[in-house]
Amino acid sequence: MNNEPVDGETRQERREKRLKKKRKRMPQHGRSLVKIYMDAILKRLKRHRL
């Protein structure tokens, strides 16, 4: 293995890009996730009451 950067990117730059993509995918923790759970629970409750 050689130590030359591929496509002008260093190892650190590739790592930062990868981490940025990972963080971008993550935001399912806010209000939208709460709304999904609430909708699922309410749907279940409505189905049992009928």
N, C-alpha and C positions, 0 to 999 in steps of 0.2 A: 504494500500500500504506500502510496506517496502522500506527502503532506500538503500538496498544492490544493487550493480551494477549487471546487468544481463550479463552473459558471460564475466565477468571481465572488461566490458567497463563502463566508467562513462558516465553520461549524456552529459558532454562537448565533450567527444570523439565521441559519436554518432552524435552530432550536427556538429562537424567538418567534419566528413565523409560525412554527408548529404550535407553540403555546398560545399565540394570539388566536389561531383558528379554534383551538380547544375552548378558550374562554368565550369566544363568540358563540359557540354552539350551546354553551351552558345555561344561558338565562331562562331556564324553565323553573325559576324559584320564586317568582314574584306573584303578582295578583292573577296572572293568567293561569298558573297552576292551581291556585285556590279556586278559581272559577270552574276549572275542569272538574275538580273533586266535588264541588258543590253541585254542579249540574248532574253528575253521576249519582250522588246521594239522593237528590230530589227526584230524579227519574225513578230510582229504585223505590222510594217511598210512595210515589204516585201509583206505581204498578201494584203495590201490595194493598193499597187502600181500595182499589176498584174490584 
